[in-house]
Amino acid sequence: MSTNDYAEDLALAHLLADIADEIALDRYQSLDLVITTKPDNTPVTDADRAVETAIREALSKHRPDDGLLGEEFGTDLKGARRYWVIDPIDGTKNFMRGVPTWACLIALVEVHDDGSQEVVVGIASSPALSRRWFASCCQGAFVTFNGATRKISVSQVASMSDASIAYSDFVGFGDRLKPFQEMLDSAWRTRGMGDFWSHMLVAEGAVDVAIEPSLAIWDMAALDIIVREAGGVFTNTSGVAGPFGGSGVSTNAALSSFVIKGLNP
């Protein structure tokens, strides 16, 4: 497939993001927001479910033959060679507390003949921050802020002593916690921003490294292609490329090997 063929897919992803933004913003900071606890003890709101439901309905209309993997309502891959990955609200805890760093994450994954998988379209739409990041295969990465769109790229920082590192918290690192903390000590600056925000700042070149030790594919698929198309590297904490490894590490290309080695001494 030529790279131009992804233009329609990206346009559809923008349409899905528009739908998500309208629903989520209407429920954001609502006094009657309904919050329940899922079996994995993570919170979910009526907004999460409403956004994913609306996206599923839109995809059933526009792409009935594509598969779908969503955080709230499970998987229906249909044996398809391409499937959409949806996180209706990444940063639900922020959303429910009125913190504006939350986003709808939308990605399209292609399954190749050899069984390998590749994210070819991705959007992270954060209406409370007035920002939307997006990318498609071989076309670069972009951010729209207050209606103006610009191309983005990762930083050129090549030394950890000059690097800014973003993360969520210290939970979930296990045996990697000590080397991770040593890495933080060696950095120029560290901030616990978390979720999609950290990785998008890497794509913009504002931050050099973003690390989260435990993530699902819906947390990462859209971020993966945006970081890659911005010139960065997206792996898990073991250094395996892509969003399928259970954790997420975004870096500029210059720091990638150093970071992975630091996490796995």
Secondary structure, 3 states (H helix, E strand, C coil): CCHHHHHHHHHHHHHHHHHHHHHHHHHCCCCCCCEEECCCCCEEEHHHHHHHHHHHHHHHHHCCCCEEEECCCEEECCCCCEEEEEEEEECHHHHHHCCCCCEEEEEEEEECCCCCEEEEEEEEEEHHHCEEEEEECCCCEEEEECCEEEEECCCCCCCHHHCEEEECCCCCCHHHHHHHHHHHHHCCEEECCCHHHHHHHHHHCCCCEEEECCCCHHHHHHHHHHHHHCCEEEECCCCCECCCCCCEEEEECCCHHHHHHHHCC
